[in-house]
Amino acid sequence: MVDRPLTLMAVHAHPDDEATGTGGVLARYAAEGIRTVLVTCTDGACGDGPGGVKPGEPGHDPAAVAAMRREELQASCDVLKVSHLETLDYADSGMMGWAANDAPGSFWRTPVEEGAARLAELLRHYRPDVVVTYDENGFYGHPDHIQANRITMAALELTGMTPKVYWTTAPRSMMQRFGEVMREFGSDWEEADPAETESMPEIGLPDEEITTWVDTTEFGSQKFDALAAHASQGENIFFLRMGKERFTELMGVETFVRVQDATGAAVPENDLFAGLR
């Protein structure tokens, strides 16, 4: 028996990331009485400002954007019933290749050992049974997502802790379906040019390589509302265009690859806490 509740910790890069890939599991496990901890690494200041104004354009105030996104993040956590929100407040690094990558204080420029030491303090405090973050490519190559993976894995090594560890992913079959739905709803989704992507890791995994499929259909409405709480970024959140029913149909199962486990739970599994309860 343990003297603490079962705990899930999700380590994300920006405000709104928590809802997209893990909103379902955060809501589901909170409803099951599991303590949920969200760590958001950056301030999101490279997001859109009022009226959709972009970074670098007149009227974009990074400090104001960060403050607005912090409020939206708390609203999202309220929707998902997140037990504890922790913010590291590193400067948003922007997309790969932006000048913001190398700005003083940017998450991307922060030494991994510094970020890992701060996250290690949170790991020791909460002692999570399950930790979720991105894969080594940050799912799609975003520098802050890559850095979140790096500091998470380094922090786990630093503490010597052995929770179950998962990286978010998507089945290739769903990526194909996702492209079809985006085109249906008027997005300019296009197949990538093979010449441009030859050297880039492919997004997602073959279905048979995914270890963990968690049904979160019952919590689709909460996940949608959590995304909608990030209203300032609505222009960039494609999923909000499709309405709750179609959203839940497409996003009702969250998928992961298990990269650390001490329970011996068989895979494929349908529960991040398999072997723990």
Disulfide bonds with the S-S distance in Angstrom:
none
